[in-house]
Amino acid sequence: ARVHALSAIRTLDELGDVESAIHSARRSLEIARAANASPGVHLLFAARALGEALFRAGRPEEALAALAELDTFTRATGLPPIMAVTTLARVYMLTGRFVEIEQLARSRSSPRRGIRSARSRPSSSSRPRRAAGPFSCANA
């Protein structure tokens, strides 16, 4: 499944035949569904490629439906579909879906599990101090 998805992305990156990219991306999704594969990187690549290809083919509603597959990945893994955010933002912008762009921006800027926010970092007073040498900022 991943090979077909990456083939579709490469076709798009090289400004190749859009219909060929659509076929490869759809084939990737079909293979993953037939194998009962859990949502993974193949889904990110395939949904991104399919959405991009359909949008380039002048089928924005189908592109949005294809990109909605990314929600499946997020629900299953709890991770944002970072590899497809630029495609999502571009399609939302060019189709006038400004509310979705704002929601996308808010969802991507919130702290995620496993990433420490500025509040959870140790304060500067609890960090070890560095020696003030001749080239340190302390002497500036």
Order of alpha helices (4+ residues) and beta strands (2+ residues): alpha-alpha-alpha-alpha-alpha-alpha-alpha
